[in-house]
């Protein structure tokens, strides 16, 4: 049989081993927690950087769309002005304005005409000097027969 002294020593030894194991377990948990914190920080940093990169890409796309829309608006305004201001006589004119190279042509339309009036086709073309895009507008107007012949 185990004596009382042996049992007390075994109990104390077991308690000491248990305390050592508990301290070791707490150290391991603390080390794991530190490791998880570092991984969590890296994941958060990755998410933030990805979001930032995607936001910058979206902002650049929006800026390009805005520039393109502004150019299209300016082109439409200039085309409408060129068609409205085109002379009634047959011929062509060209020039540069507002970042565009432009050309306006007035031609006699094929077909019958009245004794004093004829249908003339007017067309305007623009080429953007910045983007190289082409824009065009055409209309038919009445012009004097003398101007059409």
Steps between C-alpha positions, in 0.01 A plus 500: 500500500586851449579691812359832590831677434533338159148595415557861603821516293322346199212743542741798520694371202177459304388853595838642394485316168147622449603862574793471256269357234247779560773768463627334184145484363449872574831584325398294198160672487667842520739407218206376291307817570798709390522294182130544431530875554778521241301293250189709566698819440639362172153398383360844586790668320441283193128582497566874537766503227279303260211736565726799441634360173150423374379846602786667313420293192134598519591867544724488191224334297253766614745777409548358150124466452455860612763627256343297219151630580625860509671453162184349350290788632743759357506312167120493477477871576766584239339272238161663554656846471688405182185358336293806600769746387586319174450727199223436247742470210653174381852441626715396792675673786735372768685623804588445864300589810471386863750215463340364181586501130176559311369487143160614369367409156188625320389293198196511277274206576401278210137520396241748388501858612268799485574782256668714766590254776692174520582261782862523607673240717718649773748284686752581769781277623723548802817323608615546858866596520523355851335158461480458122125424515288594201161668522257581217164667446298546181184684408299601197398862449347703226738719308450725198530334159762750393714397796450133425593512133 
